[in-house]
Amino acid sequence: VDYVSGKVFFSTEAEPRELRKLKSGERLFLLVKKQPPLEASRARGKMLHEIKNLVIEEPKYWLDVISVWRNLHRWEGKKDDVSQENRLPLKRKSEETNPATKRLKTEQVREAVSEECQVEEGERCVVPDRKSDQDCWTESRTSLEGPSKSSIAQEKLSFSFRVSCRCSGTTGKILTSQDIGRAVGIALMKQFGWQADLRDPDLEIFVHLNDMHSVVGIPLFRLPLANREYIKTAGLRSTIAWAMASLAEIRAGAFVLDPMCGLGTILLEAAKEWPEAFYWGADISDSQLEGADVNIRTAGLMDKIELLKASVRALPWPPESFDAVISDIPFGKKFKIT
């Protein structure tokens, strides 16, 4: 495991269904490339040329990574299903990212990165952690058969794609994300003959350039890992809720309280991860409690989480009733409560 601010790189042999269970990552990427940051230059053309080289220097490696990605999702014969699974929303918060890595030698190695996954030439994977809206990257490594010549030929002919870019630091002061995305997109079209499709692509290429590194990856899943299928209405970000619950060190048989539970995200994450404890949520808002109840029913946790309407200043339990208290404390800004 290797990590930098906002990203974690790692290797694993886990299958995609196992990678979906990662709770602390925002997104998961298959890592294509990870290298030092670009050298700043006043010549925009020179920097764009270096960015294009991220794509065109190792064309066979790119095709190998695409083949790994296809194999992971059993692309052949299931294009419609897989493209549905891997298409990202049209608008995506620029902070959300995740990656994985792979090395292909005698065996083809897959590496994934979480907030998203990216494939990296070295045997490591990245998971970006998220502070407020920061994303996670995870990498996984799996032994796969090498791509055949026919599969490589297919890669050249059958893809539609789009490029999403995050650019900050020195590079961001010289080039815009649109400049970089356009340069990478044109390079891919010329190199492989793929078609650009901004609205409904088969594949998304993610590029993140800052003063710490240059990273290129392919989202492994259409939706971020932070989008939990068991939460009907999102409240506090799921990765943050999971992290808060993990810090509470919840033990089997513990009684846990969220006295200002809102939509119950913290309780949901805690009860899913530590089901041997018992959970209570209180809130003064009827609408929030109704949303929390729907979330709890969607998650099938009615027997684990109890809800109660109460003010945090007048809770109906005696002192020392709970082993842990976890809460996303409100500051009155959203609902204008002083």
Secondary structure as GFF3:
##gff-version 3
##sequence-region A 1 338
A	DSSP	beta_strand	2	4	.	.	.	ID=ss1
A	DSSP	beta_strand	7	9	.	.	.	ID=ss2
A	DSSP	alpha_helix	16	19	.	.	.	ID=ss3
A	DSSP	beta_strand	28	35	.	.	.	ID=ss4
A	DSSP	alpha_helix	44	56	.	.	.	ID=ss5
A	DSSP	alpha_helix	59	72	.	.	.	ID=ss6
A	DSSP	alpha_helix	79	86	.	.	.	ID=ss7
A	DSSP	beta_strand	108	109	.	.	.	ID=ss8
A	DSSP	beta_strand	116	118	.	.	.	ID=ss9
A	DSSP	beta_strand	143	144	.	.	.	ID=ss10
A	DSSP	alpha_helix	149	157	.	.	.	ID=ss11
A	DSSP	beta_strand	160	167	.	.	.	ID=ss12
A	DSSP	alpha_helix	169	174	.	.	.	ID=ss13
A	DSSP	alpha_helix	177	192	.	.	.	ID=ss14
A	DSSP	beta_strand	195	196	.	.	.	ID=ss15
A	DSSP	beta_strand	203	209	.	.	.	ID=ss16
A	DSSP	beta_strand	214	219	.	.	.	ID=ss17
A	DSSP	alpha_helix	238	247	.	.	.	ID=ss18
A	DSSP	beta_strand	255	258	.	.	.	ID=ss19
A	DSSP	alpha_helix	265	273	.	.	.	ID=ss20
A	DSSP	beta_strand	278	283	.	.	.	ID=ss21
A	DSSP	alpha_helix	286	299	.	.	.	ID=ss22
A	DSSP	beta_strand	305	309	.	.	.	ID=ss23
A	DSSP	three_ten_helix	312	314	.	.	.	ID=ss24
A	DSSP	beta_strand	324	325	.	.	.	ID=ss25
###
